[in-house]
Amino acid sequence: MDANMVHITVIDRQGVTHQLEGPTDMNMNMMELCKAHDLPVKGTCGGMALCSTCHVYVLSDHELREMSEDEENMLDQAFFVEDNSRLGCQIPITEDLDGLVVQLAPETED
């Protein structure tokens, strides 16, 4: 494995598991990694924690950085929020995330 890559498992909304490799040296976040692998994550606000189109559930036992007030406020307005909900744009890809497992949250009915 490349020293600057981590392995992350993403379960899509149909329950299909995707094994992704994410670079730790490109300042990417979970939303960008999903988009780079053509997973259906919109990231409408461009990663500013202003929407919830990159909402994921963290299924593995990884220590993530604490939620910002902006992220908490956005999740307060999101649908299908659980205790393990996070915004993908607020999860930077770092070496600590090797083995991370997330599931894409359901989309809202428009």
VEXDOLUM-374520 format. One record per residue: residue number from 1; y, z, x of N, C-alpha, C, O, CB in turn; residue in three letters. Coordinates in nm, 4 decimals, decimal comma. Each point is the difference from the previous one (the first is absolute). Glycine has a CB too. Layout:
[pt NUM; [Y; Z; X]; [Y; Z; X]; [Y; Z; X]; [Y; Z; X]; [Y; Z; X]; 'ALA']
...
This chain:
[pt 1; [-0,1187; 0,0000; 0,0837]; [0,1187; 0,0000; -0,0837]; [0,1243; 0,0000; 0,0877]; [0,0058; 0,0693; 0,1015]; [-0,1299; 0,0520; -0,2842]; 'MET']
[pt 2; [0,2210; -0,1979; 0,1433]; [0,1288; -0,0038; 0,0683]; [0,0633; 0,1386; -0,0075]; [-0,0032; 0,0645; -0,1047]; [0,0338; -0,3109; 0,0495]; 'ASP']
[pt 3; [0,0266; 0,2917; 0,1658]; [0,0584; 0,1345; 0,0052]; [0,1149; 0,0162; -0,0985]; [0,0300; 0,1121; -0,0410]; [-0,0963; -0,0977; 0,2802]; 'ALA']
[pt 4; [0,1311; -0,1235; -0,2779]; [0,1135; 0,0079; -0,0910]; [-0,0366; -0,0341; -0,1438]; [0,0880; -0,0324; -0,0797]; [0,0576; -0,0251; 0,2705]; 'ASN']
[pt 5; [-0,2741; 0,0643; -0,2254]; [-0,0437; -0,0328; -0,1358]; [-0,0709; 0,1193; -0,0625]; [-0,0701; 0,0748; 0,0681]; [0,0482; -0,3175; -0,0051]; 'MET']
[pt 6; [0,0410; 0,2593; -0,1936]; [-0,0733; 0,1009; -0,0757]; [-0,0744; -0,0703; -0,1122]; [0,0407; -0,1069; -0,0455]; [0,1293; 0,2875; 0,1016]; 'VAL']
[pt 7; [-0,2789; -0,1200; -0,1002]; [-0,0772; -0,0535; -0,1116]; [0,0355; 0,0771; -0,1263]; [-0,0047; 0,1230; -0,0027]; [-0,1835; -0,1923; 0,1575]; 'HIS']
[pt 8; [0,2235; -0,0043; -0,2585]; [0,0401; 0,0596; -0,1268]; [-0,0780; -0,0683; -0,1112]; [-0,0125; -0,1225; -0,0018]; [0,2446; 0,1779; 0,0900]; 'ILE']
[pt 9; [-0,2845; 0,0238; -0,1806]; [-0,0726; -0,0535; -0,1146]; [0,0922; 0,0031; -0,1210]; [0,0599; 0,1027; -0,0318]; [-0,2831; -0,0251; 0,1257]; 'THR']
[pt 10; [0,2335; -0,1935; -0,1616]; [0,0804; -0,0087; -0,1219]; [-0,0916; -0,0450; -0,1128]; [-0,0689; -0,1015; 0,0109]; [0,2819; 0,0479; 0,1194]; 'VAL']
[pt 11; [-0,2129; 0,1301; -0,2386]; [-0,0758; -0,0370; -0,1191]; [0,0989; -0,0600; -0,0990]; [0,0961; 0,0656; -0,0404]; [-0,2711; 0,1182; 0,0775]; 'ILE']
[pt 12; [0,1508; -0,3095; -0,0762]; [0,0957; -0,0659; -0,0892]; [-0,0205; 0,0442; -0,1445]; [-0,0864; 0,0828; -0,0287]; [0,0938; -0,2797; 0,1838]; 'ASP']
[pt 13; [0,0719; 0,1417; -0,2449]; [-0,0033; 0,0435; -0,1404]; [-0,1276; -0,0405; -0,0731]; [-0,0268; 0,0497; -0,1094]; [0,2732; -0,0656; 0,1091]; 'ARG']
[pt 14; [-0,3253; -0,0737; 0,0594]; [-0,1283; -0,0391; -0,0577]; [-0,1156; 0,0802; 0,0610]; [-0,1161; -0,0217; -0,0348]; [0,2081; -0,2086; -0,0057]; 'GLN']
[pt 15; [-0,0600; 0,3227; 0,1314]; [-0,1026; 0,0818; 0,0632]; [-0,0630; -0,0639; 0,1227]; [-0,0979; 0,0519; 0,0537]; [0,0547; 0,0428; -0,2750]; 'GLY']
[pt 16; [0,0988; -0,2073; 0,2664]; [-0,0519; -0,0679; 0,1191]; [0,0582; 0,0666; 0,1245]; [0,1201; 0,0259; 0,0081]; [-0,1438; -0,2450; -0,1352]; 'VAL']
[pt 17; [-0,0636; 0,2460; 0,2237]; [0,0403; 0,0662; 0,1240]; [0,0376; -0,1036; 0,1047]; [-0,0728; -0,0969; 0,0220]; [-0,0775; 0,2917; -0,0740]; 'THR']
[pt 18; [0,2643; -0,1737; 0,1160]; [0,0491; -0,0887; 0,1063]; [0,0154; 0,0826; 0,1274]; [0,0659; 0,1040; 0,0000]; [0,0553; -0,2547; -0,1676]; 'HIS']
[pt 19; [-0,1829; 0,1032; 0,2765]; [0,0134; 0,0654; 0,1301]; [0,1130; -0,0698; 0,0759]; [-0,0128; -0,1165; 0,0376]; [-0,2356; 0,1814; -0,0321]; 'GLN']
[pt 20; [0,3577; 0,0056; 0,0166]; [0,1160; -0,0590; 0,0669]; [0,0172; 0,0606; 0,1383]; [-0,0367; 0,1148; 0,0252]; [0,1472; -0,1548; -0,2471]; 'LEU']
[pt 21; [-0,0539; -0,0403; 0,3104]; [0,0435; 0,0505; 0,1300]; [0,1509; -0,0016; -0,0004]; [0,0623; -0,0995; -0,0371]; [-0,2712; 0,0162; 0,1563]; 'GLU']
[pt 22; [0,2675; 0,1944; -0,0775]; [0,1456; 0,0087; 0,0015]; [0,0517; 0,0309; 0,1382]; [-0,0525; 0,0884; 0,0677]; [0,0488; -0,0143; -0,3034]; 'GLY']
[pt 23; [0,1074; -0,1464; 0,2794]; [0,0590; 0,0256; 0,1314]; [0,0885; 0,1240; -0,0025]; [0,0806; 0,0183; -0,0912]; [-0,0880; -0,2633; 0,1402]; 'PRO']
[pt 24; [-0,0086; 0,3294; 0,0516]; [0,0813; 0,1218; 0,0076]; [0,1282; -0,0218; 0,0803]; [0,0837; 0,0898; 0,0089]; [-0,2929; 0,0454; -0,0268]; 'THR']
[pt 25; [0,2245; -0,2526; 0,0754]; [0,1147; -0,0255; 0,0884]; [0,1004; -0,0981; -0,0596]; [0,0831; -0,0548; 0,0724]; [-0,2320; 0,0999; 0,1202]; 'ASP']
[pt 26; [0,1422; -0,0681; -0,3250]; [0,0908; -0,0979; -0,0625]; [0,0899; 0,0622; -0,1062]; [0,0687; -0,0719; -0,0726]; [-0,2389; -0,1031; 0,1166]; 'MET']
[pt 27; [0,1705; 0,3095; -0,0541]; [0,0856; 0,0692; -0,0958]; [-0,0262; -0,0455; -0,1442]; [0,0928; -0,0118; -0,0801]; [0,0797; 0,0346; 0,2600]; 'ASN']
[pt 28; [-0,2997; -0,0480; -0,2117]; [-0,0374; -0,0415; -0,1353]; [-0,0290; 0,1222; -0,0850]; [-0,0234; 0,1096; 0,0510]; [-0,0701; -0,3259; 0,0367]; 'MET']
[pt 29; [0,0954; 0,1948; -0,2197]; [-0,0423; 0,1054; -0,0912]; [-0,1155; -0,0522; -0,0861]; [-0,0352; -0,1178; 0,0067]; [0,2698; 0,2179; -0,0096]; 'ASN']
[pt 30; [-0,2923; -0,0119; -0,0770]; [-0,1171; -0,0341; -0,0813]; [0,0275; -0,1166; -0,0948]; [-0,0854; -0,0871; -0,0165]; [0,0130; 0,3250; 0,0313]; 'MET']
[pt 31; [0,1902; -0,2406; -0,0771]; [0,0364; -0,1098; -0,0898]; [-0,0025; -0,1338; 0,0750]; [-0,0573; -0,0977; -0,0482]; [0,1998; 0,2562; -0,0885]; 'MET']
[pt 32; [-0,0804; -0,1622; 0,2539]; [0,0054; -0,1239; 0,0780]; [-0,1384; -0,0431; 0,0452]; [-0,0303; -0,1193; 0,0023]; [0,2598; 0,1796; 0,0736]; 'GLU']
[pt 33; [-0,3140; 0,0362; -0,0398]; [-0,1362; -0,0324; 0,0420]; [-0,0771; -0,0633; -0,1161]; [-0,0698; -0,0996; 0,0185]; [0,0738; 0,2898; 0,1485]; 'LEU']
[pt 34; [0,0088; -0,1326; -0,2856]; [-0,0676; -0,0570; -0,1179]; [0,0502; -0,1402; -0,0292]; [-0,0793; -0,0901; -0,0273]; [0,0501; 0,3198; -0,0666]; 'CYS']
[pt 35; [0,1595; -0,2487; 0,0993]; [0,0574; -0,1328; -0,0256]; [-0,0471; -0,1009; 0,1052]; [-0,0274; -0,1155; -0,0326]; [0,2291; 0,2237; -0,0738]; 'LYS']
[pt 36; [-0,2111; -0,0648; 0,2321]; [-0,0434; -0,0891; 0,1081]; [-0,1445; -0,0461; -0,0211]; [-0,0397; -0,1053; 0,0499]; [0,1976; 0,2221; 0,1072]; 'ALA']
[pt 37; [-0,2360; -0,0382; -0,2308]; [-0,1393; -0,0354; -0,0293]; [-0,0158; -0,0549; -0,1421]; [-0,1101; -0,0022; -0,0550]; [0,0353; 0,1793; 0,2160]; 'HIS']
[pt 38; [0,1859; -0,2211; -0,2190]; [0,0013; -0,0630; -0,1331]; [-0,0557; 0,0877; -0,1105]; [-0,0564; -0,0504; -0,0971]; [0,0343; -0,1646; 0,2115]; 'ASP']
[pt 39; [0,0374; 0,3461; -0,1004]; [-0,0376; 0,0895; -0,1087]; [0,1167; 0,0075; -0,0994]; [0,1155; -0,0153; 0,0398]; [-0,2695; 0,1504; 0,1141]; 'LEU']
[pt 40; [0,1252; -0,1120; -0,2823]; [0,1040; -0,0088; -0,1027]; [0,0931; 0,1217; -0,0036]; [-0,0002; 0,0778; -0,0954]; [-0,1572; -0,2166; -0,0360]; 'PRO']
[pt 41; [0,2360; 0,1528; 0,2369]; [0,1016; 0,1046; 0,0078]; [0,1337; -0,0716; 0,0050]; [0,0257; -0,0783; 0,0914]; [-0,1803; 0,2449; 0,0293]; 'VAL']
[pt 42; [0,2397; -0,1400; -0,2187]; [0,1248; -0,0756; -0,0085]; [0,1046; 0,0440; 0,1013]; [0,0588; -0,0833; 0,0688]; [-0,1067; 0,0514; -0,3076]; 'LYS']
[pt 43; [0,0713; 0,1623; 0,2482]; [0,1054; 0,0462; 0,0907]; [0,1342; -0,0572; -0,0389]; [0,0756; -0,0463; 0,0853]; [-0,2423; 0,0659; 0,0973]; 'GLY']
[pt 44; [0,1965; -0,0167; -0,3107]; [0,1186; -0,0642; -0,0557]; [0,1295; 0,0420; 0,0688]; [0,0894; -0,0824; 0,0191]; [-0,2094; 0,0708; -0,2341]; 'THR']
[pt 45; [0,1309; 0,1396; 0,2525]; [0,1264; 0,0489; 0,0584]; [0,0064; -0,0208; 0,1504]; [0,1001; 0,0349; 0,0626]; [-0,0880; 0,1336; -0,2440]; 'CYS']
[pt 46; [-0,1169; -0,2247; 0,2408]; [0,0013; -0,0265; 0,1435]; [-0,0252; 0,1234; 0,0852]; [0,0348; 0,0013; 0,1180]; [0,1211; -0,1848; -0,1648]; 'GLY']
[pt 47; [-0,2156; 0,2869; -0,0106]; [-0,0359; 0,1172; 0,0796]; [0,1037; 0,1095; 0,0040]; [0,0006; 0,0812; 0,0925]; [-0,1327; -0,2323; 0,0404]; 'GLY']
[pt 48; [0,2204; 0,1551; -0,2319]; [0,1079; 0,0978; -0,0011]; [-0,0283; 0,1210; -0,0903]; [0,0889; 0,0823; -0,0218]; [0,0667; -0,2700; 0,0681]; 'MET']
[pt 49; [-0,2779; 0,1996; -0,0987]; [-0,0382; 0,1069; -0,0939]; [0,0860; -0,0047; -0,1260]; [0,0349; 0,1036; -0,0564]; [-0,1080; 0,0395; 0,2497]; 'ALA']
[pt 50; [0,1067; -0,2643; -0,2366]; [0,0821; -0,0174; -0,1201]; [-0,0787; -0,0548; -0,1180]; [0,0557; -0,0185; -0,1083]; [0,1385; -0,0186; 0,2559]; 'LEU']
[pt 51; [-0,3223; 0,0113; -0,1281]; [-0,0859; -0,0447; -0,1095]; [-0,1373; 0,0618; 0,0248]; [-0,0173; 0,0735; 0,0972]; [0,1472; -0,2940; -0,1310]; 'CYS']
[pt 52; [-0,2251; 0,1930; -0,0495]; [-0,1330; 0,0583; 0,0239]; [-0,1073; -0,1084; 0,0015]; [-0,1155; 0,0265; -0,0331]; [0,1897; 0,1873; -0,0760]; 'SER']
[pt 53; [-0,0365; -0,3357; 0,1474]; [-0,0964; -0,1101; -0,0006]; [-0,0965; 0,0042; 0,1181]; [-0,0879; -0,0855; 0,0102]; [0,2577; -0,0503; -0,1282]; 'THR']
[pt 54; [-0,1552; 0,2338; 0,2073]; [-0,0945; 0,0179; 0,1113]; [-0,0726; 0,1337; -0,0114]; [-0,0505; 0,0525; 0,0992]; [0,1965; -0,1950; 0,0475]; 'CYS']
[pt 55; [-0,1508; 0,1967; -0,2671]; [-0,0627; 0,1301; -0,0287]; [-0,1486; -0,0041; 0,0346]; [-0,0729; -0,0879; -0,0461]; [0,2407; 0,1305; -0,1376]; 'HIS']
[pt 56; [-0,2116; 0,0525; 0,2646]; [-0,1412; 0,0106; 0,0379]; [-0,0467; 0,1443; -0,0182]; [0,0801; 0,0934; -0,0044]; [-0,0554; -0,2844; 0,1699]; 'VAL']
[pt 57; [-0,1568; 0,2061; -0,1759]; [-0,0629; 0,1311; 0,0020]; [-0,0649; 0,0173; 0,1365]; [-0,0757; -0,0867; 0,0436]; [0,0359; 0,0852; -0,2960]; 'TYR']
[pt 58; [0,0681; 0,1113; 0,3198]; [-0,0608; 0,0294; 0,1300]; [-0,1314; 0,0721; -0,0271]; [-0,0004; 0,1121; -0,0508]; [0,2275; -0,0975; 0,1694]; 'VAL']
[pt 59; [-0,3397; -0,0794; -0,0843]; [-0,1321; 0,0539; -0,0299]; [-0,0609; 0,0772; 0,1160]; [-0,0865; 0,0849; -0,0211]; [0,0554; -0,2730; -0,1344]; 'LEU']
[pt 60; [0,0749; 0,1599; 0,2779]; [-0,0552; 0,0701; 0,1163]; [0,0837; 0,1240; 0,0288]; [0,1061; 0,0204; -0,0590]; [-0,1942; -0,2377; 0,1548]; 'SER']
[pt 61; [0,0388; 0,2985; -0,0050]; [0,0612; 0,1297; 0,0281]; [0,0943; -0,0085; 0,1199]; [-0,0094; 0,0813; 0,0920]; [-0,1931; 0,0329; -0,1865]; 'ASP']
[pt 62; [0,2924; -0,2112; 0,0942]; [0,0942; -0,0169; 0,1106]; [0,1282; 0,0790; -0,0268]; [0,0468; 0,0098; -0,1135]; [-0,1426; -0,2386; 0,1617]; 'HIS']
[pt 63; [0,1510; 0,2849; 0,0598]; [0,1297; 0,0657; -0,0086]; [0,1067; -0,1086; 0,0073]; [0,0155; -0,0654; 0,1031]; [-0,1036; 0,2809; 0,0035]; 'GLU']
[pt 64; [0,1613; -0,2345; -0,2154]; [0,1093; -0,0964; 0,0007]; [0,1306; 0,0751; 0,0163]; [0,0088; 0,1193; -0,0288]; [-0,1385; -0,2798; -0,1170]; 'LEU']
[pt 65; [0,2310; 0,0891; 0,1924]; [0,1286; 0,0682; 0,0128]; [0,0474; 0,0416; -0,1385]; [-0,0366; -0,0604; -0,1009]; [0,0948; -0,0722; 0,3093]; 'ARG']
[pt 66; [0,0225; 0,2352; -0,2111]; [0,0457; 0,0566; -0,1268]; [0,0797; -0,1032; -0,0801]; [0,0695; -0,0849; 0,0558]; [-0,0638; 0,3136; 0,0493]; 'GLU']
[pt 67; [-0,0180; -0,2187; -0,2354]; [0,0707; -0,0913; -0,0882]; [0,1500; 0,0230; 0,0075]; [0,0460; 0,1141; 0,0017]; [-0,2448; -0,1211; -0,1526]; 'MET']
[pt 68; [0,2748; -0,1014; 0,1554]; [0,1457; 0,0118; -0,0041]; [0,0421; 0,0269; -0,1444]; [-0,0775; -0,0202; -0,0935]; [0,1048; -0,1361; 0,2936]; 'SER']
[pt 69; [0,0942; 0,2015; -0,2161]; [0,0529; 0,0234; -0,1349]; [0,0031; -0,1306; -0,0797]; [-0,0294; -0,0007; -0,1195]; [0,1680; 0,1930; 0,2064]; 'GLU']
[pt 70; [-0,1028; -0,3026; -0,0206]; [0,0028; -0,1311; -0,0671]; [-0,1386; -0,0376; -0,0517]; [-0,0141; -0,0481; -0,1124]; [0,2046; -0,0236; 0,2603]; 'ASP']
[pt 71; [-0,2938; 0,0942; -0,0642]; [-0,1360; -0,0330; -0,0420]; [-0,0427; 0,0888; -0,1174]; [-0,0577; -0,0490; -0,0971]; [0,0019; -0,0240; 0,3327]; 'GLU']
[pt 72; [0,0839; 0,2024; -0,2267]; [-0,0345; 0,0910; -0,1100]; [0,0681; -0,0419; -0,1295]; [-0,0628; -0,0020; -0,1059]; [0,0340; 0,1880; 0,2706]; 'GLU']
[pt 73; [0,1575; -0,2197; -0,1563]; [0,0749; -0,0410; -0,1189]; [-0,0579; -0,1271; -0,0602]; [-0,0086; -0,0123; -0,1222]; [0,2140; 0,1183; 0,2167]; 'ASN']
[pt 74; [-0,2452; -0,2004; -0,0103]; [-0,0557; -0,1255; -0,0505]; [-0,1348; 0,0244; -0,0663]; [-0,0279; -0,0556; -0,1062]; [0,1484; -0,0716; 0,2861]; 'MET']
[pt 75; [-0,2036; 0,2092; -0,1186]; [-0,1307; 0,0295; -0,0593]; [0,0146; 0,0777; -0,1310]; [-0,0850; -0,0109; -0,0884]; [-0,0161; 0,0130; 0,3183]; 'LEU']
[pt 76; [0,2091; 0,0764; -0,2428]; [0,0251; 0,0700; -0,1264]; [0,0195; -0,0982; -0,1152]; [-0,0248; 0,0336; -0,1158]; [0,1283; 0,1551; 0,2439]; 'ASP']
[pt 77; [-0,0593; -0,3094; -0,0959]; [0,0264; -0,1017; -0,1028]; [-0,1131; -0,1016; -0,0127]; [0,0022; -0,0840; -0,0899]; [0,2404; 0,1131; 0,1336]; 'GLN']
[pt 78; [-0,3402; -0,0223; 0,0445]; [-0,1085; -0,0989; 0,0016]; [-0,1067; 0,0338; -0,1038]; [-0,0067; 0,1123; -0,0500]; [0,0499; -0,1539; 0,2936]; 'ALA']
[pt 79; [-0,1256; -0,0567; -0,2746]; [-0,1132; 0,0179; -0,0907]; [-0,1252; 0,0342; 0,0805]; [-0,0071; -0,0310; 0,1189]; [0,1092; -0,1307; -0,2849]; 'PHE']
[pt 80; [-0,1999; 0,2246; 0,1033]; [-0,1321; 0,0264; 0,0581]; [0,0073; 0,0852; 0,1271]; [-0,0822; -0,0166; 0,0901]; [0,0051; -0,2000; -0,1862]; 'PHE']
[pt 81; [0,1746; 0,3075; 0,1042]; [0,0170; 0,0830; 0,1198]; [-0,1061; 0,1104; 0,0012]; [-0,0258; 0,0649; -0,1014]; [0,2752; -0,1137; 0,1053]; 'VAL']
[pt 82; [-0,3097; 0,0682; 0,1133]; [-0,0993; 0,1052; 0,0220]; [0,0477; 0,0872; 0,1164]; [0,1003; -0,0308; 0,0644]; [-0,2905; -0,1173; -0,1514]; 'GLU']
[pt 83; [0,1182; 0,2562; 0,1131]; [0,0368; 0,0896; 0,1104]; [-0,0023; -0,0702; 0,1349]; [0,0714; 0,0400; 0,0920]; [-0,1625; 0,1495; -0,2232]; 'ASP']
[pt 84; [0,0088; -0,2953; 0,1439]; [-0,0126; -0,0712; 0,1273]; [0,0808; -0,1298; 0,0019]; [-0,0248; -0,0868; 0,0838]; [-0,2023; 0,1862; -0,0575]; 'ASN']
[pt 85; [0,3231; -0,1136; -0,1173]; [0,0837; -0,1203; -0,0049]; [0,1009; -0,0010; 0,1141]; [0,0588; 0,1023; 0,0351]; [-0,0867; -0,1105; -0,2838]; 'SER']
[pt 86; [0,0459; -0,1100; 0,3050]; [0,1048; -0,0238; 0,1004]; [0,0505; -0,1420; -0,0180]; [-0,0674; -0,0836; -0,0601]; [-0,0365; 0,2483; 0,2245]; 'ARG']
[pt 87; [0,2222; -0,1914; -0,1124]; [0,0512; -0,1370; 0,0054]; [-0,0433; -0,0592; 0,1333]; [0,0260; 0,0577; 0,1055]; [0,1743; -0,0033; -0,2555]; 'LEU']
[pt 88; [-0,2662; -0,1693; 0,1450]; [-0,0494; -0,0632; 0,1224]; [0,1089; -0,0274; 0,1016]; [-0,0239; 0,0052; 0,1206]; [-0,1541; -0,1058; -0,2556]; 'GLY']
[pt 89; [0,2987; 0,0711; 0,0861]; [0,1098; -0,0304; 0,0923]; [0,0442; 0,1221; 0,0794]; [0,0720; -0,0128; 0,0990]; [0,0020; -0,1657; -0,2549]; 'CYS']
[pt 90; [-0,1166; 0,2965; 0,1130]; [0,0388; 0,1234; 0,0678]; [-0,1112; 0,0558; 0,0890]; [0,0078; 0,1135; 0,0470]; [0,1437; -0,0653; -0,2381]; 'GLN']
[pt 91; [-0,2557; -0,1300; 0,2136]; [-0,1104; 0,0404; 0,0874]; [0,0006; -0,0904; 0,1231]; [-0,0561; -0,1095; -0,0038]; [-0,0825; 0,1921; -0,1942]; 'ILE']
[pt 92; [0,2011; -0,0384; 0,3069]; [0,0013; -0,0829; 0,1212]; [-0,1405; -0,0099; 0,0603]; [-0,0769; 0,0961; -0,0020]; [0,3162; -0,0284; 0,0460]; 'PRO']
[pt 93; [-0,2706; -0,1852; 0,0093]; [-0,1294; -0,0217; 0,0641]; [0,0061; 0,0598; 0,1407]; [0,0660; -0,0534; 0,0892]; [-0,1088; -0,1596; -0,2253]; 'ILE']
[pt 94; [-0,0278; 0,3253; 0,1537]; [-0,0044; 0,0675; 0,1299]; [-0,1457; 0,0239; 0,0378]; [-0,0894; -0,0138; -0,0834]; [0,3146; 0,1247; 0,0422]; 'THR']
[pt 95; [-0,2487; -0,0750; 0,1670]; [-0,1379; 0,0226; 0,0453]; [-0,0669; 0,1133; -0,0783]; [-0,1227; 0,0039; -0,0092]; [0,1876; -0,0851; 0,2377]; 'GLU']
[pt 96; [0,0134; 0,1728; -0,2845]; [-0,0562; 0,1093; -0,0804]; [-0,0685; -0,0495; -0,1276]; [-0,0782; 0,0731; -0,0608]; [0,2563; 0,0748; 0,1518]; 'ASP']
[pt 97; [-0,1491; -0,2715; -0,1315]; [-0,0538; -0,0522; -0,1260]; [-0,1339; -0,0696; 0,0151]; [-0,0522; -0,0529; -0,0982]; [0,2835; 0,0274; 0,0224]; 'LEU']
[pt 98; [-0,2890; 0,0238; 0,1957]; [-0,1289; -0,0669; 0,0163]; [-0,1008; 0,0609; -0,0969]; [-0,0194; 0,1216; -0,0022]; [0,0695; -0,1712; 0,2458]; 'ASP']
[pt 99; [-0,1139; -0,0354; -0,3234]; [-0,0976; 0,0462; -0,0978]; [0,0590; 0,0318; -0,1369]; [-0,0732; 0,0400; -0,0906]; [-0,0545; 0,0488; 0,2800]; 'GLY']
[pt 100; [0,2582; -0,1058; -0,2062]; [0,0658; 0,0268; -0,1280]; [-0,0651; -0,0815; -0,1115]; [-0,0372; -0,1156; 0,0202]; [0,2531; 0,1652; 0,1000]; 'LEU']
[pt 101; [-0,2294; 0,0115; -0,2384]; [-0,0511; -0,0687; -0,1179]; [0,1028; 0,0175; -0,1114]; [0,0355; 0,1124; -0,0356]; [-0,2796; -0,0747; 0,1043]; 'VAL']
[pt 102; [0,2915; -0,1496; -0,1236]; [0,0921; 0,0049; -0,1135]; [-0,0498; -0,0929; -0,1096]; [-0,0761; -0,0936; 0,0246]; [0,2697; 0,1476; 0,1283]; 'VAL']
[pt 103; [-0,1490; -0,0258; -0,2733]; [-0,0305; -0,0867; -0,1138]; [0,1318; -0,0398; -0,0638]; [0,0895; 0,0828; -0,0170]; [-0,3156; 0,0280; -0,0230]; 'GLN']
[pt 104; [0,2374; -0,2390; 0,0046]; [0,1211; -0,0463; -0,0668]; [0,0049; 0,0604; -0,1396]; [-0,0979; -0,0053; -0,0745]; [0,0979; -0,2107; 0,2076]; 'LEU']
[pt 105; [0,1141; 0,2729; -0,1676]; [0,0164; 0,0581; -0,1341]; [0,0092; -0,1126; -0,1033]; [0,0415; -0,1113; 0,0321]; [0,0766; 0,3151; 0,0648]; 'ALA']
[pt 106; [-0,1572; -0,1736; -0,2215]; [0,0101; -0,1027; -0,1049]; [0,1441; -0,0445; -0,0179]; [0,0933; 0,0777; 0,0203]; [-0,2931; 0,0196; -0,1359]; 'PRO']
[pt 107; [0,2167; -0,2219; 0,0777]; [0,1335; -0,0493; -0,0306]; [0,0360; 0,0378; -0,1427]; [-0,0876; 0,0209; -0,0840]; [0,0601; -0,2118; 0,2466]; 'GLU']
[pt 108; [0,1554; 0,1995; -0,1888]; [0,0432; 0,0317; -0,1363]; [-0,0154; -0,1225; -0,0890]; [0,0000; -0,1136; 0,0475]; [0,1619; 0,2857; 0,0403]; 'THR']
[pt 109; [-0,1745; -0,1478; -0,2146]; [-0,0057; -0,1082; -0,0977]; [0,1417; -0,0397; -0,0325]; [0,0744; 0,0786; -0,0587]; [-0,2937; 0,0028; -0,0375]; 'GLU']
[pt 110; [0,2583; -0,2014; 0,1330]; [0,1391; -0,0434; -0,0268]; [0,0104; -0,0519; -0,1401]; [0,1078; -0,0414; -0,0427]; [-0,0721; -0,0151; 0,2827]; 'ASP']
